[in-house]
């Protein structure tokens, strides 16, 4: 196997493991109260309706691309029922500041 194929397999493996780790971590928040998430992540950048009777809480982390200096954001959307119980989450990356992101695009 040539070095390039080995490198690609390595990168894909690392990406898969990191995604599985994030999924496992975020799945652990299901059935918890949103106030626990707020105590852990700090105040959400945005809170809006989920289109039903609950809310969507948008948390984010900022990062800079080391190659070109561009700023990007890692968003975590927690969906919670009216009693605050988290029932769903979505993780995305993008370049729009979290206060300005259109949460309606992610309403399920």
C-alpha positions in Angstrom: 0.0 0.0 0.0 1.5 3.3 -0.9 2.1 6.1 1.6 -0.7 8.3 0.2 -3.4 5.6 0.6 -2.1 5.0 4.1 -2.3 8.7 5.0 -5.9 8.9 3.6 -6.9 5.9 5.7 -5.3 7.4 8.7 -7.1 10.8 8.3 -10.5 9.1 7.6 -10.0 6.9 10.7 -9.2 9.9 12.9 -12.2 11.8 11.6 -14.5 8.8 12.2 -13.3 8.3 15.7 -13.7 12.0 16.5 -17.2 12.0 15.1 -18.1 8.9 17.1 -16.7 10.5 20.2 -18.7 13.7 19.7 -21.9 11.7 19.0 -21.4 9.7 22.2 -20.7 12.9 24.2 -23.7 14.7 22.8 -26.0 11.7 23.1 -25.2 11.6 26.8 -27.0 15.0 27.1 -30.3 13.5 26.0 -32.9 13.4 28.7 -30.9 15.9 30.8 -32.3 19.3 31.6 -31.1 22.2 29.5 -30.0 24.1 32.6 -27.3 21.5 33.1 -26.0 22.2 29.6 -26.1 25.9 30.3 -24.0 25.4 33.5 -21.5 23.4 31.5 -21.3 25.4 28.2 -22.3 28.8 29.5 -25.1 30.9 28.2 -26.4 30.0 24.7 -25.7 32.4 21.9 -29.3 32.1 20.8 -32.6 30.7 22.0 -35.6 30.3 19.7 -38.7 28.2 19.2 -38.4 24.6 17.9 -41.6 25.1 15.9 -43.6 23.1 18.5 -43.8 23.9 22.2 -40.1 23.6 22.9 -37.0 25.7 22.3 -33.7 25.4 20.4 -30.6 26.5 22.3 -27.5 27.4 20.2 -24.1 27.0 21.8 -20.9 27.6 19.9 -17.1 27.5 20.0 -15.0 29.8 17.8 -11.9 28.6 16.0 -9.4 30.0 13.5 -8.1 28.2 10.5 -4.4 28.0 10.9 -3.7 28.1 7.2 -5.7 31.2 6.1 -6.7 32.8 9.4 -10.5 32.5 8.7 -12.8 32.2 11.7 -15.3 29.4 11.8 -17.8 28.2 14.4 -18.7 24.8 15.8 -22.4 25.0 16.7 -24.3 22.7 19.0 -28.1 22.9 18.8 -29.9 21.4 21.8 -33.6 20.9 21.4 -35.6 20.9 24.6 -39.2 20.3 25.6 -41.0 23.0 27.6 -40.0 21.4 30.8 -36.3 21.8 29.8 -35.6 18.1 28.9 -33.2 17.8 26.0 -34.7 15.5 23.3 -32.4 16.1 20.3 -29.2 17.7 19.2 -27.4 18.7 16.1 -23.7 19.6 15.6 -22.6 21.8 12.7 -19.7 23.9 11.6 -20.0 27.2 9.7 -18.7 30.7 9.2 -21.8 32.7 10.4 -21.6 34.1 13.9 -23.9 32.0 16.2 -26.0 35.1 17.1 -26.9 35.5 13.4 -27.4 31.9 12.3 -30.8 31.1 10.9 -32.0 28.4 13.3 -35.1 27.8 11.2 -32.9 25.9 8.8 -32.2 23.3 11.4 -35.8 22.9 12.8 -36.8 19.3 12.4 
